[in-house]
């Protein structure tokens, strides 16, 4: 039996998709859930984004968030079976801790007490080594982007917005201090399909990446060593995509769908 600590934010379904699989495989599982940011913390994050990317970008990002229903269809859910009832049931089957910040003393103490072999990131803010370093065998992340070329947030959207259609995919990697920059375990590019819309593409990508992560977990449970490859090159770190970027990505994607043979 191995021990896994899953860290997530706002009880994301993808975290409990992993938890359910590990419980079925009779592994030791714990979950740390980071509650929604406080208003003050949210303002600080927005201010950092403004300083780094400018006021125009920040306004564009806020507009996207205000019109989230318009920008991203809620019909395409990657984990439709993991509703509040299912998540609530699973929370009672694992060791569970909830916190405001992942690096709070209570969260660090919970992680140290649980003493995981592996930490699994399932939708978290950037974590410090003081937390992910607690795992004796390492922390793993399912990143929806091709690292190192596309690191950070909303990488499929940024790739399509830039016309990098061959860089839509995912990377499963060890966590390091460099965001999305640790050794790669699995990396796959996902070909675009005519029968899948934009929101469904993003949903399918999430699901395929999580399914691939289950394969990695199966390797661990079966006591097979993980192959790891160091990332070469610096690449680029992307912030959350604003409305302009989302619209450009949609236009590029729909234009590809109209081609006779989209890549």
NORSUL-V8466 format. One record per pair of residues at least 6 apart in sequence whose C-alpha atoms are under 7 Angstrom apart, sorted by the first residue. I is the first residue (numbers start at 1). J is the second residue. If there is no record, write none. Layout:
i->(I I)
j->(J J)
//
This chain:
i->(1 1 2 2 2 2 3 3 3 3 3 3 4 4 4 4 4 4 4 4 5 5 5 5 5 5 5 6 6 6 6 6 6 6 6 7 7 7 7 7 7 7 8 8 8 8 8 8 8 8 9 9 9 9 9 10 10 10 10 11 13 13 14 14 15 16 19 29 29 30 30 30 31 31 31 31 32 32 32 33 33 33 34 34 34 34 34 35 35 35 37 49 50 57 60 60 60 61 61 61 63 64 64 64 72 73 76 76 76 77 78 78 78 78 99 103 108 112 115 116 116 117 117 117 117 118 118 118 118 118 119 119 119 119 119 120 120 120 121 121 128 129 132 138 139 139 140 140 140 141 141 141 141 142 142 142 142 142 143 143 143 143 144 144 144 144 144 145 145 145 145 145 145 145 146 146 146 146 146 147 147 147 148 148 148 148 148 148 149 149 150 150 150 150 151 151 151 151 151 152 152 152 152 152 153 153 153 154 154 156 157 157 158 158 159 159 159 160 160 160 161 161 161 161 163 166 167 168 168 169 169 169 169 170 170 170 170 171 171 171 171 172 172 172 172 172 173 173 173 173 173 174 174 174 175 176 181 182 182 183 183 183 183 184 184 184 184 185 185 185 185 191 192 192 194 198 256)
j->(27 28 27 28 117 221 27 28 29 116 117 118 28 29 30 116 117 118 119 120 29 30 31 116 118 119 120 15 30 31 32 119 120 121 122 31 32 33 120 121 122 124 15 32 33 34 121 122 123 124 33 34 35 123 124 33 34 35 36 33 79 82 79 122 122 87 29 94 95 94 95 96 94 95 96 97 96 97 98 97 98 99 98 99 100 101 102 98 99 100 100 58 58 242 242 243 244 241 242 243 243 71 242 243 199 199 199 200 203 203 203 204 206 207 107 131 131 134 135 135 136 135 136 137 138 135 136 137 138 139 132 135 138 139 140 139 140 141 140 141 177 177 139 174 174 175 173 174 175 172 173 174 175 171 172 173 209 213 170 171 172 180 155 156 169 170 171 151 155 156 168 169 170 171 167 168 169 170 171 171 180 181 181 231 233 234 235 236 235 236 235 236 237 238 179 180 236 237 238 179 180 237 238 239 238 239 240 240 241 168 246 249 245 249 165 167 168 249 252 253 245 248 249 252 252 189 189 189 190 188 189 190 205 187 188 189 209 184 186 187 188 184 185 186 187 213 182 183 184 185 186 182 183 184 182 182 231 230 231 228 229 230 231 228 229 230 231 226 227 228 229 263 262 263 257 250 262)
//
